[in-house]
Amino acid sequence: MAPEAIQTPNSVDSRSDLYAVGAVGYFLLTGRPVFDTSSLVELCQQHVEVIPAPPSQRLGKTVSSELEHAILTCLEKSRNKRPSTARDLAHLLARCPTAGSWSMEDAEAWWGRHERGVTPASTTAASSSVYERTIINESPGSRLRSSHPKGKHA
């Protein structure tokens, strides 16, 4: 929930929705919510006051700086610092090194091999290899590497 939705619910706008998109993206990338808390009050307080840990820090692996920037920009506390529109967010995501490298067929095949709700860390090495090649860099500063031609993922 965007900070302004907690503090002044009548003031939400499209940038509040983009905060939620950032939170979903954070979860999809890390397998964890933006904030781990034990109560709803603590969760709301953190969304208002605490800067999220970068996804790469939560994962313990390098994430492309462009993807991390896009997600963290959506999670800015000030909505004036967030993308103004979904189109602005799409432009940020288009800068990611692997933007456009997955087709709808690739995505459907990946989801067909993975149980919903299972984090990438708990999948087998073979089934998580596409995830690793696409989202997570293998070492700081390295480019993503794939031994499979586009559309031929194992």
Contact map, one row per residue, 1 for C-alpha under 8 A:
1110110000000001001100000000000000000000000100100000000000000000000000000000000000000000000000000000000000000000000000000000000000000000000000000000000000
1111110000000001101100000000000000000000000000110000000000000000000000000010100000000000000000000000000000000000000000000000000000000000000000000000000000
1111111000000000000000000000000000000000000100110000000000000000000000000000100000000000000000000000000000000000000000000000000000000000000000000000000000
0111111110110001000000000000000000000000000000010000000000000000000000000000000000000000000000000000000000000000000000000000000000000000000000000000000000
1111111111110001000000000000000000000000000000000000000000000000000000000000000000000000000000000000000000000000000000000000000000000000000000000000000000
1111111110000000000000000000000000000000000100010000000000000000000000000000000000000000000000000000000000000000000000000000000000000000000000000000000000
0011111110000000000000000000000000000000000000010000000000000000000000000000000000000000000000000000000000000000000000000000000000000000000000000000000000
0001111111110000000000000000000000000000000000000000000000000000000000000000000000000000000000000000000000000000000000000000000000000000000000000000000000
0001111111110000000000000000000000000000000000000000000000000000000000000000000000000000000000000000000000000000000000000000000000000000000000000000000000
0000100111110000000000000000000000000000000000000000000000000000000000000000000000000000000000000000000000000000000000000000000000000000000000000000000000
0001100111111000000000000000000000000000000000000000000000000000000000000000000000000000000000000000000000000000000000000000000000000000000000000000000000
0001100111111111000000000000000000000000000000000000000000000000000000000000000000000000000000000000000000000000000000000000000000000000000000000000000000
0000000000111111100000000000000000000000000000000000000000000000000000000000000000000000000000000000000000000000000000000000000000000000000000000000000000
0000000000011111110000000000000000000000000000000000000000000000000000000000000000011000000000000000000000000000000000000000000000000000000000000000000000
0000000000011111111000000000000000000000000000000000000000000000000000000000001001111000000000000000000000000000000000000000000000000000000000000000000000
1101100000011111111100000000000000000000000000000000000000000000000000000000001000000000000000000000000000000000000000000000000000000000000000000000000000
0100000000001111111110000000000000000000000000000000000000000000000000000000000000000000000000000000000000000000000000000000000000000000000000000000000000
0000000000000111111111000000000000000000000000000000000000000000000000000100000001101100000000000000000000000000000000000000000000000000000000000000000000
1100000000000011111111100000000000000000000000000000000000000000000000000111000001000000000000000000000000000000000000000000000000000000000000000000000000
1100000000000001111111110000000000000000000000000000000000000000000000000110000000000000000000000000000000000000000000000000000000000000000000000000000000
0000000000000000111111111000000000000000000000000000000000000000000000000100000000000000000000000000000000000000000000000000000000000000000000000000000000
0000000000000000011111111100000000000000000000000000000000000000000001111110000000000000000000000000000000000000000000000000000000000000000000000000000000
0000000000000000001111111110000011000000000000000000000000000000000000100110000000000000000000000000000000000000000000000000000000000000000000000000000000
0000000000000000000111111111000000000000000000000000000000000000000000000000000000000000000000000000000000000000000000000000000000000000000000000000000000
0000000000000000000011111111100000000000000000000000000000000000000000100000000000000000000000000000000000000000000000000000000000000000000000000000000000
0000000000000000000001111111111111000000000000000000001000000000000000100000000000000000000000000000000000000000000000000000000000000000000000000000000000
0000000000000000000000111111111111000000000000000000000000000000000000000000000000000000000000000000000000000000000000000000000000000000000000000000000000
0000000000000000000000011111111100000000000000000000000000000000000000000000000000000000000000000000000000000000000000000000000000000000000000000000000000
0000000000000000000000001111111000000000000000000000001000000000000000000000000000000000000000000000000000000000000000000000000000000010000000000000000000
0000000000000000000000000111111110000000000000000000001001100000000000000000000000000000000000000000000000000000000000100000000000000000000000000000000000
0000000000000000000000000111111110000000000000000000000000000000000000000000000000000000000000000000000000000000000000110000000000000000000000000000000000
0000000000000000000000000111011111110000000000000000000000000000000000000000000000000000000000000000000000000000000000000000000000000000000000000000000000
0000000000000000000000100110011111110000000000000000000000000000000000000000000000000000000000000000000000000000000000000000000000000000000000000000000000
0000000000000000000000100110000111110000000000000001100000000000000000000000000000000000000000000000000000000000000000000000000000000000000000000000000000
0000000000000000000000000000000111111000001001100001000000000000000000000000000000000000000000000000000000000000000000000000000000000000000000000000000000
0000000000000000000000000000000111111100001000000000000000000000000000000000000000000000000000000000000000000000000000000000000000000000000000000000000000
0000000000000000000000000000000000111111011000000000000000000000000000000000000000000000000000000000000000000000000000000000000000000000000000000000000000
0000000000000000000000000000000000011111011000000000000000000000000000000000000000000000000000000000000000000000000000000000000000000000000000000000000000
0000000000000000000000000000000000001111111000000000000000000000000000000000000000000000000000000000000000000000000000000000000000000000000000000000000000
0000000000000000000000000000000000001111111100000000000000000000000000000000000000000000000000000000000000000000000000000000000000000000000000000000000000
0000000000000000000000000000000000000011111110000000000000000000000000000000000000000000000000000000000000000000000000000000000000000000000000000000000000
0000000000000000000000000000000000001111111111000000000000000000000000000000000000000000000000000000000000000000000000000000000000000000000000000000000000
0000000000000000000000000000000000111111111111100000000000000000000000000000000000000000000000000000000000000000000000000000000000000000000000000000000000
1010010000000000000000000000000000000001111111110000000000000000000000000000000000000000000000000000000000000000000000000000000000000000000000000000000000
0000000000000000000000000000000000000000111111111100000000000000000000000000000000000000000000000000000000000000000000000000000000000000000000000000000000
0000000000000000000000000000000000100000011111111110000000000000000000000000000000000000000000000000000000000000000000000000000000000000000000000000000000
1110000000000000000000000000000000100000001111111110000000000000000000000000100000000000000000000000000000000000000000000000000000000000000000000000000000
0111011000000000000000000000000000000000000111111100000000000000000000000000100000000000000000000000000000000000000000000000000000000000000000000000000000
0000000000000000000000000000000000000000000011111110000000000000000000000000100000000000000000000000000000000000000000000000000000000000000000000000000000
0000000000000000000000000000000000000000000011111111000000000000000000000000000000000000000000000000000000000000000000000000000000000000000000000000000000
0000000000000000000000000000000000000000000001101111100000000000000000000001100000000000000000000000000000000000000000000000000000000000000000000000000000
0000000000000000000000000000000001100000000000000111110000000000000000010010000000000000000000000000000000000000000000000000000000000000000000000000000000
0000000000000000000000000000000001000000000000000011111011000000000000000000000000000000000000000000000000000000000000000000000000000000000000000000000000
0000000000000000000000000000000000000000000000000001111111000000000100010000000000000000000000000000000000000000000000000000000000000000000000000000000000
0000000000000000000000000100110000000000000000000000111111100010000100000000000000000000000000000000000000000000000000000000000000000000000000000000000000
0000000000000000000000000000000000000000000000000000011111111110000100000000000000000000000000000000000000000000000000000000000000000000000000000000000000
0000000000000000000000000000000000000000000000000000111111111000000000000000000000000000000000000000000000000000000000000000000000000000000000000000000000
0000000000000000000000000000010000000000000000000000111111110000000000000000000000000000000000000000000000000000000000000000000000000000000000000000000000
0000000000000000000000000000010000000000000000000000001111111100000000000000000000000000000000000000000000000000000000000000000000000000000000000000000000
0000000000000000000000000000000000000000000000000000000111111100000000000000000000000000000000000000000000000000000000000000000000000000000000000000000000
0000000000000000000000000000000000000000000000000000000110111110000000000000000000000000000000000000000000000000000000000000000000000001111000000000000000
0000000000000000000000000000000000000000000000000000000100111111000000000000000000000000000000000000000000000000000000000000000000000001111100000000000000
0000000000000000000000000000000000000000000000000000001100001111101100000000000000000000000000000000000000000000000000000000000000000011100000000000000000
0000000000000000000000000000000000000000000000000000000000000111111100000000000000000000000000011000000000000000000000000000000000000011100000000000000000
0000000000000000000000000000000000000000000000000000000000000011111110000000000000000000000000010000000000000000000000000000000000000000000000000000000000
0000000000000000000000000000000000000000000000000000000000000001111111000000000000000000000110111000000000000000000000000000000000000000000000000000000000
0000000000000000000000000000000000000000000000000000000000000011111111100000000000000000000110010000000000000000000000000000000000000000000000000000000000
0000000000000000000000000000000000000000000000000000011100000011111111110000000000000000000000000000000000000000000000000000000000000000000000000000000000
0000000000000000000000000000000000000000000000000000000000000000111111111000000000000000000000000000000000000000000000000000000000000000000000000000000000
0000000000000000000001000000000000000000000000000000000000000000011111111100000000000000100110000000000000000000000000000000000000000000000000000000000000
0000000000000000000001101100000000000000000000000000000000000000001111111110000000000000000000000000000000000000000000000000000000000000000000000000000000
0000000000000000000001000000000000000000000000000001010000000000000111111111000000000000000000000000000000000000000000000000000000000000000000000000000000
0000000000000000000001000000000000000000000000000000000000000000000011111111000011100000000000000000000000000000000000000000000000000000000000000000000000
0000000000000000011111100000000000000000000000000000000000000000000001111111000001100000000000000000000000000000000000000000000000000000000000000000000000
0100000000000000001101100000000000000000000000000001000000000000000000111111100001000000000000000000000000000000000000000000000000000000000000000000000000
0000000000000000001000000000000000000000000000000010000000000000000000011111111011000000000000000000000000000000000000000000000000000000000000000000000000
0110000000000000000000000000000000000000000000111010000000000000000000000011111010000000000000000000000000000000000000000000000000000000000000000000000000
0000000000000000000000000000000000000000000000000000000000000000000000000001111111000000000000000000000000000000000000000000000000000000000000000000000000
0000000000000011000000000000000000000000000000000000000000000000000000000001111111000000000000000000000000000000000000000000000000000000000000000000000000
0000000000000000000000000000000000000000000000000000000000000000000000000000011111110000000000000000000000000000000000000000000000000000000000000000000000
0000000000000000000000000000000000000000000000000000000000000000000000001001111111100000000000000000000000000000000000000000000000000000000000000000000000
0000000000000010011000000000000000000000000000000000000000000000000000001111011111110000000000000000000000000000000000000000000000000000000000000000000000
0000000000000010010000000000000000000000000000000000000000000000000000001100000111111101100000000000000000000000000000000000000000000000000000000000000000
0000000000000110000000000000000000000000000000000000000000000000000000000000000101111101100000000000000000000000000000000000000000000000000000000000000000
0000000000000110010000000000000000000000000000000000000000000000000000000000000000111111100000000000000000000000000000000000000000000000000000000000000000
0000000000000000010000000000000000000000000000000000000000000000000000000000000000111111110000000000000000000000000000000000000000000000000000000000000000
0000000000000000000000000000000000000000000000000000000000000000000000000000000000001111111000000000000000000000000000000000000000000000000000000000000000
0000000000000000000000000000000000000000000000000000000000000000000000000000000000111111111100000000000000000000000000000000000000000000000000000000000000
0000000000000000000000000000000000000000000000000000000000000000000001000000000000111111111110000000000000000000000000000000000000000000000000000000000000
0000000000000000000000000000000000000000000000000000000000000000000000000000000000000111111111000000000000000000000000000000000000000000000000000000000000
0000000000000000000000000000000000000000000000000000000000000000000000000000000000000011111111100000000000000000000000000000000000000000000000000000000000
0000000000000000000000000000000000000000000000000000000000000000011001000000000000000001111111110000000000000000000000000000000000000000000000000000000000
0000000000000000000000000000000000000000000000000000000000000000011001000000000000000000111111110010000000000000000000000000000000000000000000000000000000
0000000000000000000000000000000000000000000000000000000000000000000000000000000000000000011111110011000000000000000000000000000000000000000000000000000000
0000000000000000000000000000000000000000000000000000000000000000010000000000000000000000001111111010000000000000000000000000000000000000000000000000000000
0000000000000000000000000000000000000000000000000000000000000001111000000000000000000000000111111110000000000000000000000000000000000000000000000000000000
0000000000000000000000000000000000000000000000000000000000000001010000000000000000000000000000111110000000000000000000000000000000000000000000010000000000
0000000000000000000000000000000000000000000000000000000000000000000000000000000000000000000000011111100000000000000000000000000000000110000000010000000000
0000000000000000000000000000000000000000000000000000000000000000000000000000000000000000000011111111110000000000000000000000000000000000000000000000000000
0000000000000000000000000000000000000000000000000000000000000000000000000000000000000000000001000111111000000000000000000000000000000000000000000000000000
0000000000000000000000000000000000000000000000000000000000000000000000000000000000000000000000000111111000000000000000000000000000000100000000000000010000
0000000000000000000000000000000000000000000000000000000000000000000000000000000000000000000000000011111111100000000000000000000000000000000000000000011000
0000000000000000000000000000000000000000000000000000000000000000000000000000000000000000000000000001111111100000000000000000000000000000000000000000001000
0000000000000000000000000000000000000000000000000000000000000000000000000000000000000000000000000000011111110000000000000000000000000000000000000000000000
0000000000000000000000000000000000000000000000000000000000000000000000000000000000000000000000000000011111111000000000000000000000000000000000000000001000
0000000000000000000000000000000000000000000000000000000000000000000000000000000000000000000000000000011111111100000000000000000000000000000000000000001010
0000000000000000000000000000000000000000000000000000000000000000000000000000000000000000000000000000011111111110000000000000000000000000000000000000000000
0000000000000000000000000000000000000000000000000000000000000000000000000000000000000000000000000000000111111111000000000000000000000000000000000000000000
0000000000000000000000000000000000000000000000000000000000000000000000000000000000000000000000000000000011111111100000000000000000000000000000000000000000
0000000000000000000000000000000000000000000000000000000000000000000000000000000000000000000000000000000001111111110000000000000001000000000000000000000000
0000000000000000000000000000000000000000000000000000000000000000000000000000000000000000000000000000000000111111111100000000000000000000000000000000000000
0000000000000000000000000000000000000000000000000000000000000000000000000000000000000000000000000000000000011111111000000000000000000000000000000000000000
0000000000000000000000000000000000000000000000000000000000000000000000000000000000000000000000000000000000001111111000000000001000000000000000000000000000
0000000000000000000000000000000000000000000000000000000000000000000000000000000000000000000000000000000000000111111101000010001000000000000000000000000000
0000000000000000000000000000000000000000000000000000000000000000000000000000000000000000000000000000000000000011111111000000000000000000000000000000000000
0000000000000000000000000000000000000000000000000000000000000000000000000000000000000000000000000000000000000010011111000000000000000000000000000000000000
0000000000000000000000000000000000000000000000000000000000000000000000000000000000000000000000000000000000000000001111100000000000000000000000000000000000
0000000000000000000000000000000000000000000000000000000000000000000000000000000000000000000000000000000000000000011111110110000000000000000000000000000000
0000000000000000000000000000011000000000000000000000000000000000000000000000000000000000000000000000000000000000000011111110000000000000000000000000000000
0000000000000000000000000000001000000000000000000000000000000000000000000000000000000000000000000000000000000000000001111110000100100000000000000000000000
0000000000000000000000000000000000000000000000000000000000000000000000000000000000000000000000000000000000000000000000111110000100000000000000000000000000
0000000000000000000000000000000000000000000000000000000000000000000000000000000000000000000000000000000000000000000001111111000000000000000000000000000000
0000000000000000000000000000000000000000000000000000000000000000000000000000000000000000000000000000000000000000010001111111101100000000000000000000000000
0000000000000000000000000000000000000000000000000000000000000000000000000000000000000000000000000000000000000000000000000111111100000000000000000000000000
0000000000000000000000000000000000000000000000000000000000000000000000000000000000000000000000000000000000000000000000000011111110000000000000000000000000
0000000000000000000000000000000000000000000000000000000000000000000000000000000000000000000000000000000000000000000000000001111110000000000000000000000001
0000000000000000000000000000000000000000000000000000000000000000000000000000000000000000000000000000000000000000110000000011111111000000000000000000000001
0000000000000000000000000000000000000000000000000000000000000000000000000000000000000000000000000000000000000000000000011011111111110000000000000000000000
0000000000000000000000000000000000000000000000000000000000000000000000000000000000000000000000000000000000000000000000000000111111111000000000000000000000
0000000000000000000000000000000000000000000000000000000000000000000000000000000000000000000000000000000000000100000000000000001111111100000000000000000011
0000000000000000000000000000000000000000000000000000000000000000000000000000000000000000000000000000000000000000000000010000000111111111000000000000000000
0000000000000000000000000000000000000000000000000000000000000000000000000000000000000000000000000000000000000000000000000000000111111111110000000000000000
0000000000000000000000000000000000000000000000000000000000000000000000000000000000000000000000000000000000000000000000000000000011111111110000011100000000
0000000000000000000000000000000000000000000000000000000000000000000000000000000000000000000000000100100000000000000000000000000001111111100000010000000000
0000000000000000000000000000100000000000000000000000000000000011000000000000000000000000000000000100000000000000000000000000000000111111100000000000000000
0000000000000000000000000000000000000000000000000000000000001111000000000000000000000000000000000000000000000000000000000000000000111111110000010000000000
0000000000000000000000000000000000000000000000000000000000001111000000000000000000000000000000000000000000000000000000000000000000011111111111110000000000
0000000000000000000000000000000000000000000000000000000000001100000000000000000000000000000000000000000000000000000000000000000000011001111101110000000000
0000000000000000000000000000000000000000000000000000000000001100000000000000000000000000000000000000000000000000000000000000000000000000111111000000000000
0000000000000000000000000000000000000000000000000000000000000100000000000000000000000000000000000000000000000000000000000000000000000000111111000000000000
0000000000000000000000000000000000000000000000000000000000000000000000000000000000000000000000000000000000000000000000000000000000000000101111100000000000
0000000000000000000000000000000000000000000000000000000000000000000000000000000000000000000000000000000000000000000000000000000000000000111111110000000000
0000000000000000000000000000000000000000000000000000000000000000000000000000000000000000000000000000000000000000000000000000000000000000110011111000000000
0000000000000000000000000000000000000000000000000000000000000000000000000000000000000000000000001100000000000000000000000000000000001101110001111100000000
0000000000000000000000000000000000000000000000000000000000000000000000000000000000000000000000000000000000000000000000000000000000001000000000111110000000
0000000000000000000000000000000000000000000000000000000000000000000000000000000000000000000000000000000000000000000000000000000000001000000000011111100000
0000000000000000000000000000000000000000000000000000000000000000000000000000000000000000000000000000000000000000000000000000000000000000000000001111100000
0000000000000000000000000000000000000000000000000000000000000000000000000000000000000000000000000000000000000000000000000000000000000000000000000111111111
0000000000000000000000000000000000000000000000000000000000000000000000000000000000000000000000000000000000000000000000000000000000000000000000000111111110
0000000000000000000000000000000000000000000000000000000000000000000000000000000000000000000000000000110000000000000000000000000000000000000000000001111110
0000000000000000000000000000000000000000000000000000000000000000000000000000000000000000000000000000011011000000000000000000000000000000000000000001111110
0000000000000000000000000000000000000000000000000000000000000000000000000000000000000000000000000000000000000000000000000000000000000000000000000001111111
0000000000000000000000000000000000000000000000000000000000000000000000000000000000000000000000000000000001000000000000000000000001000000000000000001111111
0000000000000000000000000000000000000000000000000000000000000000000000000000000000000000000000000000000000000000000000000000011001000000000000000001000111
